[in-house]
C-alpha cells in the first residue's frame, strides 16, 4: 500500500480511538471536566502528563531546530527538561496541597484579590493561545503532507477532533485520550529512529548510534561537521549563539515550563499529593525516552537531507521531495539554471506576502519550469543557496528520506498528530476553565450552579478552539519558536507569582499584580516588536544585551521578581490568615 492509504488507516484508527474514549468518558460534573474527578492513577497521569507536555514542539519541531541549529539547538533540550524537573519537584506538590487547580484561582486566593485573579486569568489565556497556535500549526503541517489537503483544511479537521473529546469529556476525556496519544506518539517517534540508526551505524539504539561510527567509515558527528563546513555552513557541533542568549533562552524555557497552567492542572487529577509526586516521576521517565532520542533524530535528519538533495538533479529527486514541495514547505529556485539543487547557507528567496514559498500560477494552474519544478514567485536572494526547507518537516520527512517502509512513514504522521492534539486539548481546557471557573464562577456570578458552570466551560472551549484554529493557520513562526514565546510569557508572569506565593509570607497582592503586569507587558512588547512590527531588525546587534525574543522571558521574569519585591516592601503586608496559610503550605504532609 502507498503512504497515503497507510496514513488514512493509521490516523483513522487513532482518531476513532480518541473519539471513542471521549464518548466513554463524557464529563457529567465540573469536577470531572476540570480535574477528571481526582481519580486518575499515578501511572496513567504520568503518561497523560508526558503526552500533554511533549507537544508538537517536541515531536515535530524540536529535532528540526536542532538539525538546523546544531549545538545551539540543545537549549530546547536543557530548558524544557530542566523546567519539568523544577515544576515536578519544587512547585507541583505545594500547589496540589493548596488545592486550587487553576493558576488564576491559586493567585486569586493566595493574593486575596479579584484584580490579581483577573490579571492572572488574562495572562493564562494569552499564554495558552500563543502555545496552542504552535500545536494547530503542527496539525496543519501533518495533514497537508500526508493526507494531501491544504494546511487550512488540516487545521479545521484537527479542530473538530479536539472539539469532540475536549468539549465532551473535559479533563476526564482528555486524560485517557492522552494516555492513548502517548503510546501512539512515542512508538511513532522511536520506530524510525531505530531503523535509521541501524541503517547508518549498525547500532539499533539511536542514543548510542548518535555517537557511533558510520558503516561507510568515520564517526557520524565528525562526518556531519565536515559535510556542512564544506558547504559553507557553521560546524554542526559549534556554538554560534552567545553564552548570554543561551543562558536566557534556557532560563525562560525552564521557568516557563514551571509556570505553564496546562501542566500544573495535571497534578490535581490524582487522589493525593503523594500520587502527584509519583506521577511526576513517571512523567519524567516517559519524557526522557523522547528527549534523549531527539539529538540523534536531528543528526540523522540533517545528514540524510544533505546526502539526498544537495547537488542532485531535480528531475531525479524521489517522490517524497515533490510531495513536500506541493505543501510549500520545501521550495527550489534554480538560480543558475543547471537543473541541480544547490543547498548552501542563507535564505534562498525572500518572503512574499508573509509566505515563505509562493508559486507562480495562471489561474488555478501552477506554472512549471524546464525540469518540471513549480516556479517560485518569491524574489531570489543574492546568495548561492537554492533550497528552502521548513524546519518543521525534518522529523516527519526523515523516514521518507531514509527510504523506510510506508507504514512507518504513516505511523510518524499519526504520532505528530497525537503530539499536537494532546497538548492542544490540555491548553484549551485551561482557557475554558479560566473563563468558566475563574471569571464566571469566582468573579462575575458566584451563585451559578454546577450545571451552568459546565455549560460555560464547554462554550468557552468551543470558542477557544475557533481562535486557536485561526492562529494555527496564521502562526507567527516555526512550531518550536511559537511555543518558546509561550514559555517566555509564562516565565515572566506566572513563575514569580507562584514561587513568591508559596515561599514568601511577605508577598502581597499589590506586589504580585504589579509584578505580573510588568513582566508580561515587557516580554510581550519585546516579542511583538521583533517578530511582528520590525522583523527585519530581529538580529543580535539590535537585541537588548544580545538576548533574542526566545530568551527575553528570562529578563521579564527577573523584572517581575524585582517589581514584586519592591512594591510589596512599600505596601502593607498580607493579612495574618494569608501568612498562616502560606506557612501551612510549606509544611509537608504524609499523604
Secondary structure, DSSP 8 states (H G I E B T S, - for coil): --HHHHHHHHHHHHHHHHHHHHHHT---SHHHHHHGGG---HHHHHHHHHHHHS-HIIIIIIHHHHHHHGGGGHHHHHHHHHHHHHIIIIIHHHHHHHT--SHHHHHHHHTT-HHHHHHHHHHHHHHHHHHHHHHHHHHHHHHHHHS---HHHHHHHHHHHHHHHHHHHHHHHHHHHHHHHHHHHHHHHHHHHHHHHHHHHS-S-HHHHTTSB-TTSSBHHHHHHHHHHHTT---TT---S-HHHHHHHHHHHHHHHHT-HHHHGGGGSSSSHHHHHHHHHHHHHHHHHHHHHHHHHHHHHHHHHHHHHTTEEGGG--HHHHHHHHTTSEEE--TTSSSEE---SS-SB--BTTBS--B-EETTEE-B-TTS-B-B-S-B-SSS--EEE-GGGHHHHHHHHTT--HHHHHHHHHHHHHHHHHHHHHHHHHHHHIIIIIIIIIII-TT--HHHHHHHHHHHHHHHHHHHHHHHHT-SS-HHHHHHHHHHHHIIIIIHHHHHHHH-SS--HHHHHHHHHHHHHHHHHHHHIIIII-GGG-SGGGSGGG--TTTHHHHHHHHHHHHHHHHHHHS----HHHHHHHHHHTS----
